[in-house]
Amino acid sequence: MPLLIDTSNSGTNVAGCVRIVNVAAPASVFAPPEGITFDDMDGVKGTPLTRYGMSKCGNILHILELHRRYGPGSGQEKGIWTASLHPGVWIT
């Protein structure tokens, strides 16, 4: 993070030139309604699909926290642009 912050604040860069992109999936909808159930990290109560959904939910929450800490408006000079995306479906 120090290198990313220093690079984003460099005088030669414009706002948004430093980016963190997290590839997630819409499978986060399979997470339990409360999100990540930290009291059942072994997934004893869930299914493989709910565990996968929690991991995708974690990816999205992680990028949101990075945005809160380092994104535009966070107090960083220029901020680090963050995004969480679904890569889509490729049909050939």
VENRAMO-V463705 format. One record per residue. N is the residue number from 1. RES is the residue in three letters. OMEGA is omega in radians with two decimals (999 if undefined). Layout:
n=N res=RES omega=OMEGA
n=N res=RES omega=OMEGA
This chain:
n=1 res=MET omega=3.13
n=2 res=PRO omega=3.13
n=3 res=LEU omega=3.11
n=4 res=LEU omega=3.14
n=5 res=ILE omega=3.13
n=6 res=ASP omega=3.14
n=7 res=THR omega=-3.12
n=8 res=SER omega=-3.13
n=9 res=ASN omega=-3.14
n=10 res=SER omega=-3.11
n=11 res=GLY omega=-3.10
n=12 res=THR omega=-3.07
n=13 res=ASN omega=3.08
n=14 res=VAL omega=3.12
n=15 res=ALA omega=3.11
n=16 res=GLY omega=-3.12
n=17 res=CYS omega=3.08
n=18 res=VAL omega=-3.04
n=19 res=ARG omega=2.98
n=20 res=ILE omega=-3.11
n=21 res=VAL omega=-3.12
n=22 res=ASN omega=3.11
n=23 res=VAL omega=3.13
n=24 res=ALA omega=3.12
n=25 res=ALA omega=3.10
n=26 res=PRO omega=3.12
n=27 res=ALA omega=3.09
n=28 res=SER omega=3.10
n=29 res=VAL omega=3.12
n=30 res=PHE omega=3.06
n=31 res=ALA omega=3.08
n=32 res=PRO omega=-3.12
n=33 res=PRO omega=-3.14
n=34 res=GLU omega=3.14
n=35 res=GLY omega=-3.12
n=36 res=ILE omega=3.14
n=37 res=THR omega=-3.08
n=38 res=PHE omega=3.12
n=39 res=ASP omega=3.11
n=40 res=ASP omega=-3.09
n=41 res=MET omega=3.08
n=42 res=ASP omega=3.10
n=43 res=GLY omega=-3.13
n=44 res=VAL omega=-3.10
n=45 res=LYS omega=-3.06
n=46 res=GLY omega=3.08
n=47 res=THR omega=3.05
n=48 res=PRO omega=-3.13
n=49 res=LEU omega=3.10
n=50 res=THR omega=3.08
n=51 res=ARG omega=3.09
n=52 res=TYR omega=3.10
n=53 res=GLY omega=3.10
n=54 res=MET omega=3.12
n=55 res=SER omega=3.11
n=56 res=LYS omega=3.06
n=57 res=CYS omega=3.09
n=58 res=GLY omega=3.09
n=59 res=ASN omega=-3.11
n=60 res=ILE omega=3.12
n=61 res=LEU omega=3.12
n=62 res=HIS omega=-3.11
n=63 res=ILE omega=3.07
n=64 res=LEU omega=3.11
n=65 res=GLU omega=3.06
n=66 res=LEU omega=3.10
n=67 res=HIS omega=-3.14
n=68 res=ARG omega=-3.08
n=69 res=ARG omega=-2.95
n=70 res=TYR omega=-3.07
n=71 res=GLY omega=3.09
n=72 res=PRO omega=-3.13
n=73 res=GLY omega=-3.11
n=74 res=SER omega=-3.06
n=75 res=GLY omega=3.03
n=76 res=GLN omega=-3.07
n=77 res=GLU omega=-3.13
n=78 res=LYS omega=3.10
n=79 res=GLY omega=3.09
n=80 res=ILE omega=-3.13
n=81 res=TRP omega=-3.14
n=82 res=THR omega=3.11
n=83 res=ALA omega=3.00
n=84 res=SER omega=-3.03
n=85 res=LEU omega=2.99
n=86 res=HIS omega=-3.06
n=87 res=PRO omega=3.13
n=88 res=GLY omega=-3.12
n=89 res=VAL omega=3.14
n=90 res=TRP omega=-3.13
n=91 res=ILE omega=3.11
n=92 res=THR omega=999
